[in-house]
Amino acid sequence: MEDLISISEVCKRYQITSRTLRFYEKEGLINSHRERETLPRKYAPEEVEKLRKILIMRSLNLSIKDIKELFLSDQDISVAIRSKIVVIRTELDNKERQLRNLERAVTLLTEKQDIFQEQDIPEMESRQLDIAVRATELLLDKQYDEFTELFPESSRKYLTAGFLDAFNEDMKLINGELYKIKECFQVDDSIHVYIQGTENTLLIKYIFHDAFISAFTFHTLMFDCRM
């Protein structure tokens, strides 16, 4: 039993408490050795190695249940990690959707519109496509006053002529002279507008709160008036 490592040494090595060790023992993840009930716990090297792996997996946010399944089966840890990634991505998608709904509500309330009014989703999506095309045409023609009218009133002051001129120049610098819209369609929660240029095809992405544009982006340039 000379190889056994004391509980105090294990706690010091991994910066954990004895309570944590006892919890992992209770869950059946590691085992300790005691010569007598009155003496402190000790751990064999292989149990300490298991503990090290447990702590790494916990740092990856794997649950105790996940870790138990890994220890009791031949499952590759990569499978558990990928499963966790899927769960987190789903949670993030749900949070993003919730955030967009809240931002939409703020926009509508700011514009003194009714957030409880029922809407025809296909009709709204069709309207947003039309607005995205119209916005792009106005931007390229430098009709900035009409362009800014497509945004919530609270954000229009940020869309200065100087800012929009610089935006236009950056678009042309990368894509050459821009002369016509090729296509426009919806992708998830944004409207994609493709513009034919002499050098490249430009993609502008618009994000909407109902009939108002809340953000638009091109390349690495972005204007975002969401909360």
C-alpha positions as a Markdown table, in Angstrom:
| # | Residue | x | y | z |
|---|---|---|---|---|
| 1 | Met | 0.0 | 0.0 | 0.0 |
| 2 | Glu | 3.0 | 2.3 | -0.3 |
| 3 | Asp | 1.8 | 3.7 | -3.6 |
| 4 | Leu | -1.4 | 5.1 | -2.0 |
| 5 | Ile | -1.8 | 8.9 | -2.1 |
| 6 | Ser | -3.4 | 10.7 | 0.8 |
| 7 | Ile | -6.6 | 12.7 | 0.3 |
| 8 | Ser | -4.9 | 15.9 | 1.4 |
| 9 | Glu | -2.2 | 15.4 | -1.3 |
| 10 | Val | -4.8 | 14.7 | -4.0 |
| 11 | Cys | -6.8 | 17.8 | -3.0 |
| 12 | Lys | -3.7 | 19.9 | -3.1 |
| 13 | Arg | -2.6 | 18.5 | -6.5 |
| 14 | Tyr | -5.9 | 19.2 | -8.2 |
| 15 | Gln | -7.1 | 22.2 | -6.2 |
| 16 | Ile | -10.3 | 20.5 | -5.1 |
| 17 | Thr | -12.0 | 19.8 | -1.8 |
| 18 | Ser | -12.4 | 16.6 | 0.0 |
| 19 | Arg | -16.1 | 17.0 | -0.3 |
| 20 | Thr | -15.7 | 16.9 | -4.1 |
| 21 | Leu | -13.7 | 13.6 | -3.8 |
| 22 | Arg | -16.4 | 12.1 | -1.6 |
| 23 | Phe | -19.1 | 13.1 | -4.1 |
| 24 | Tyr | -17.2 | 11.3 | -6.9 |
| 25 | Glu | -16.9 | 8.3 | -4.7 |
| 26 | Lys | -20.6 | 8.3 | -3.9 |
| 27 | Glu | -21.3 | 8.5 | -7.6 |
| 28 | Gly | -19.1 | 5.4 | -8.1 |
| 29 | Leu | -16.6 | 7.2 | -10.3 |
| 30 | Ile | -13.5 | 6.6 | -8.1 |
| 31 | Asn | -12.7 | 4.4 | -5.2 |
| 32 | Ser | -10.6 | 5.1 | -2.1 |
| 33 | His | -8.8 | 2.9 | 0.5 |
| 34 | Arg | -9.0 | 3.1 | 4.3 |
| 35 | Glu | -7.1 | 0.9 | 6.6 |
| 36 | Arg | -9.5 | 1.9 | 9.4 |
| 37 | Glu | -12.6 | 4.0 | 9.5 |
| 38 | Thr | -10.9 | 6.6 | 11.7 |
| 39 | Leu | -8.0 | 7.1 | 9.2 |
| 40 | Pro | -8.1 | 9.5 | 6.2 |
| 41 | Arg | -8.9 | 8.2 | 2.8 |
| 42 | Lys | -6.1 | 7.3 | 0.4 |
| 43 | Tyr | -6.1 | 6.7 | -3.4 |
| 44 | Ala | -4.3 | 4.3 | -5.7 |
| 45 | Pro | -2.5 | 6.0 | -8.7 |
| 46 | Glu | -5.0 | 4.5 | -11.1 |
| 47 | Glu | -7.8 | 6.2 | -9.2 |
| 48 | Val | -6.0 | 9.5 | -9.1 |
| 49 | Glu | -5.6 | 9.2 | -12.9 |
| 50 | Lys | -9.3 | 8.6 | -13.2 |
| 51 | Leu | -9.9 | 11.7 | -11.1 |
| 52 | Arg | -7.7 | 13.7 | -13.4 |
| 53 | Lys | -9.8 | 12.6 | -16.4 |
| 54 | Ile | -13.0 | 13.3 | -14.6 |
| 55 | Leu | -11.9 | 16.9 | -13.8 |
| 56 | Ile | -11.0 | 17.5 | -17.5 |
| 57 | Met | -14.4 | 16.1 | -18.6 |
| 58 | Arg | -16.1 | 18.3 | -16.0 |
| 59 | Ser | -14.3 | 21.3 | -17.4 |
| 60 | Leu | -15.8 | 20.5 | -20.8 |
| 61 | Asn | -19.2 | 20.6 | -19.1 |
| 62 | Leu | -19.9 | 16.9 | -19.4 |
| 63 | Ser | -22.4 | 15.7 | -16.8 |
| 64 | Ile | -21.8 | 13.1 | -14.2 |
| 65 | Lys | -24.2 | 10.9 | -16.2 |
| 66 | Asp | -22.1 | 11.4 | -19.3 |
| 67 | Ile | -18.9 | 10.5 | -17.5 |
| 68 | Lys | -20.4 | 7.4 | -16.0 |
| 69 | Glu | -21.5 | 6.2 | -19.4 |
| 70 | Leu | -18.0 | 6.8 | -20.7 |
| 71 | Phe | -16.4 | 4.8 | -17.9 |
| 72 | Leu | -18.9 | 2.0 | -18.2 |
| 73 | Ser | -18.7 | 1.6 | -22.0 |
| 74 | Asp | -16.3 | 1.7 | -24.8 |
| 75 | Gln | -17.7 | 4.9 | -26.1 |
| 76 | Asp | -15.2 | 7.4 | -27.5 |
| 77 | Ile | -15.0 | 10.6 | -25.6 |
| 78 | Ser | -15.3 | 12.5 | -28.9 |
| 79 | Val | -18.8 | 11.2 | -29.3 |
| 80 | Ala | -19.8 | 12.7 | -25.9 |
| 81 | Ile | -18.1 | 16.0 | -26.7 |
| 82 | Arg | -19.9 | 16.2 | -30.1 |
| 83 | Ser | -23.2 | 15.4 | -28.4 |
| 84 | Lys | -22.5 | 18.2 | -25.9 |
| 85 | Ile | -21.7 | 20.6 | -28.8 |
| 86 | Val | -25.1 | 19.8 | -30.3 |
| 87 | Val | -26.9 | 20.5 | -27.1 |
| 88 | Ile | -25.1 | 23.8 | -26.5 |
| 89 | Arg | -25.7 | 24.9 | -30.1 |
| 90 | Thr | -29.4 | 24.1 | -29.7 |
| 91 | Glu | -29.5 | 26.2 | -26.6 |
| 92 | Leu | -27.6 | 29.1 | -28.3 |
| 93 | Asp | -30.1 | 28.9 | -31.2 |
| 94 | Asn | -33.0 | 29.1 | -28.8 |
| 95 | Lys | -31.4 | 32.0 | -27.0 |
| 96 | Glu | -30.7 | 33.8 | -30.3 |
| 97 | Arg | -34.3 | 33.4 | -31.3 |
| 98 | Gln | -35.5 | 34.7 | -27.9 |
| 99 | Leu | -33.1 | 37.7 | -28.2 |
| 100 | Arg | -34.4 | 38.5 | -31.7 |
| 101 | Asn | -38.0 | 38.3 | -30.5 |
| 102 | Leu | -37.2 | 40.7 | -27.7 |
| 103 | Glu | -35.3 | 43.1 | -30.0 |
| 104 | Arg | -38.3 | 43.0 | -32.4 |
| 105 | Ala | -40.6 | 43.9 | -29.6 |
| 106 | Val | -38.5 | 46.8 | -28.5 |
| 107 | Thr | -38.4 | 48.1 | -32.1 |
| 108 | Leu | -42.1 | 47.9 | -32.5 |
| 109 | Leu | -42.7 | 49.6 | -29.1 |
| 110 | Thr | -40.3 | 52.4 | -30.1 |
| 111 | Glu | -42.2 | 52.9 | -33.3 |
| 112 | Lys | -45.4 | 52.9 | -31.3 |
| 113 | Gln | -46.8 | 49.7 | -33.0 |
| 114 | Asp | -48.8 | 46.9 | -31.4 |
| 115 | Ile | -46.6 | 43.9 | -30.5 |
| 116 | Phe | -49.8 | 41.8 | -29.9 |
| 117 | Gln | -51.1 | 42.2 | -33.4 |
| 118 | Glu | -51.3 | 38.9 | -35.4 |
| 119 | Gln | -49.2 | 38.9 | -38.6 |
| 120 | Asp | -49.3 | 36.9 | -41.8 |
| 121 | Ile | -45.8 | 35.5 | -41.8 |
| 122 | Pro | -45.5 | 34.7 | -45.6 |
| 123 | Glu | -46.9 | 38.1 | -46.4 |
| 124 | Met | -44.3 | 39.8 | -44.1 |
| 125 | Glu | -41.4 | 37.7 | -45.6 |
| 126 | Ser | -42.5 | 38.8 | -49.0 |
| 127 | Arg | -42.6 | 42.4 | -47.9 |
| 128 | Gln | -39.1 | 42.1 | -46.4 |
| 129 | Leu | -37.8 | 40.8 | -49.7 |
| 130 | Asp | -39.2 | 43.8 | -51.5 |
| 131 | Ile | -37.8 | 46.2 | -48.8 |
| 132 | Ala | -34.3 | 44.6 | -49.1 |
| 133 | Val | -34.3 | 45.1 | -52.9 |
| 134 | Arg | -35.5 | 48.7 | -52.5 |
| 135 | Ala | -33.0 | 49.4 | -49.8 |
| 136 | Thr | -30.1 | 48.1 | -52.0 |
| 137 | Glu | -31.3 | 50.2 | -54.9 |
| 138 | Leu | -31.5 | 53.3 | -52.8 |
| 139 | Leu | -28.1 | 52.7 | -51.2 |
| 140 | Leu | -26.4 | 52.2 | -54.6 |
| 141 | Asp | -28.1 | 55.3 | -56.0 |
| 142 | Lys | -27.1 | 57.3 | -52.9 |
| 143 | Gln | -30.6 | 58.2 | -52.1 |
| 144 | Tyr | -29.8 | 58.1 | -48.4 |
| 145 | Asp | -32.8 | 60.0 | -47.0 |
| 146 | Glu | -35.2 | 57.4 | -48.4 |
| 147 | Phe | -32.8 | 54.6 | -47.5 |
| 148 | Thr | -32.8 | 55.6 | -43.8 |
| 149 | Glu | -36.6 | 55.7 | -43.7 |
| 150 | Leu | -36.5 | 51.9 | -43.9 |
| 151 | Phe | -34.8 | 51.8 | -40.4 |
| 152 | Pro | -36.4 | 52.4 | -37.0 |
| 153 | Glu | -36.6 | 56.1 | -36.2 |
| 154 | Ser | -34.3 | 55.7 | -33.2 |
| 155 | Ser | -31.4 | 54.4 | -35.4 |
| 156 | Arg | -31.7 | 56.8 | -38.3 |
| 157 | Lys | -29.4 | 59.5 | -36.8 |
| 158 | Tyr | -26.5 | 57.0 | -37.0 |
| 159 | Leu | -26.9 | 56.5 | -40.8 |
| 160 | Thr | -25.3 | 59.7 | -41.8 |
| 161 | Ala | -24.5 | 60.5 | -45.4 |
| 162 | Gly | -20.8 | 60.4 | -44.6 |
| 163 | Phe | -21.1 | 56.9 | -43.1 |
| 164 | Leu | -23.2 | 55.6 | -46.1 |
| 165 | Asp | -20.8 | 57.2 | -48.6 |
| 166 | Ala | -17.9 | 55.4 | -47.0 |
| 167 | Phe | -19.9 | 52.2 | -47.0 |
| 168 | Asn | -20.6 | 52.6 | -50.7 |
| 169 | Glu | -16.9 | 53.3 | -51.5 |
| 170 | Asp | -15.8 | 50.2 | -49.6 |
| 171 | Met | -18.2 | 48.1 | -51.5 |
| 172 | Lys | -16.9 | 49.4 | -54.8 |
| 173 | Leu | -13.3 | 49.1 | -53.7 |
| 174 | Ile | -13.7 | 45.3 | -53.2 |
| 175 | Asn | -16.2 | 44.5 | -55.9 |
| 176 | Gly | -15.7 | 47.1 | -58.6 |
| 177 | Glu | -18.5 | 49.2 | -60.0 |
| 178 | Leu | -21.8 | 47.8 | -58.9 |
| 179 | Tyr | -24.5 | 47.9 | -61.6 |
| 180 | Lys | -27.4 | 45.4 | -61.0 |
| 181 | Ile | -29.1 | 43.1 | -58.4 |
| 182 | Lys | -28.8 | 39.5 | -59.5 |
| 183 | Glu | -31.0 | 37.8 | -56.9 |
| 184 | Cys | -32.6 | 38.2 | -53.5 |
| 185 | Phe | -33.9 | 35.5 | -51.2 |
| 186 | Gln | -34.3 | 34.6 | -47.5 |
| 187 | Val | -31.7 | 32.5 | -45.6 |
| 188 | Asp | -32.9 | 31.7 | -42.1 |
| 189 | Asp | -33.6 | 35.0 | -40.4 |
| 190 | Ser | -31.9 | 37.3 | -42.9 |
| 191 | Ile | -32.5 | 38.5 | -46.5 |
| 192 | His | -29.6 | 38.0 | -48.9 |
| 193 | Val | -29.2 | 40.4 | -51.8 |
| 194 | Tyr | -26.6 | 39.6 | -54.5 |
| 195 | Ile | -25.3 | 42.5 | -56.6 |
| 196 | Gln | -23.3 | 42.1 | -59.8 |
| 197 | Gly | -20.0 | 44.0 | -59.8 |
| 198 | Thr | -17.3 | 44.4 | -62.4 |
| 199 | Glu | -14.8 | 42.6 | -60.1 |
| 200 | Asn | -17.0 | 40.3 | -57.9 |
| 201 | Thr | -20.5 | 39.6 | -56.9 |
| 202 | Leu | -21.4 | 41.4 | -53.7 |
| 203 | Leu | -23.6 | 40.0 | -50.9 |
| 204 | Ile | -25.5 | 42.3 | -48.6 |
| 205 | Lys | -27.3 | 40.6 | -45.7 |
| 206 | Tyr | -30.3 | 42.4 | -44.1 |
| 207 | Ile | -31.8 | 41.5 | -40.8 |
| 208 | Phe | -35.4 | 42.7 | -40.1 |
| 209 | His | -37.7 | 43.5 | -37.2 |
| 210 | Asp | -41.0 | 43.2 | -39.1 |
| 211 | Ala | -41.0 | 45.9 | -41.8 |
| 212 | Phe | -37.9 | 47.7 | -40.4 |
| 213 | Ile | -34.3 | 46.9 | -41.2 |
| 214 | Ser | -32.4 | 46.4 | -38.0 |
| 215 | Ala | -29.0 | 45.5 | -39.4 |
| 216 | Phe | -27.1 | 45.1 | -42.7 |
| 217 | Thr | -23.7 | 43.7 | -43.4 |
| 218 | Phe | -21.3 | 43.4 | -46.3 |
| 219 | His | -17.9 | 41.6 | -46.1 |
| 220 | Thr | -16.5 | 42.8 | -42.6 |
| 221 | Leu | -18.6 | 46.0 | -42.5 |
| 222 | Met | -21.8 | 46.0 | -40.5 |
| 223 | Phe | -24.4 | 48.4 | -39.2 |
| 224 | Asp | -26.4 | 47.0 | -36.4 |
| 225 | Cys | -29.1 | 49.0 | -34.5 |
| 226 | Arg | -30.4 | 46.1 | -32.5 |
| 227 | Met | -30.4 | 46.5 | -28.7 |
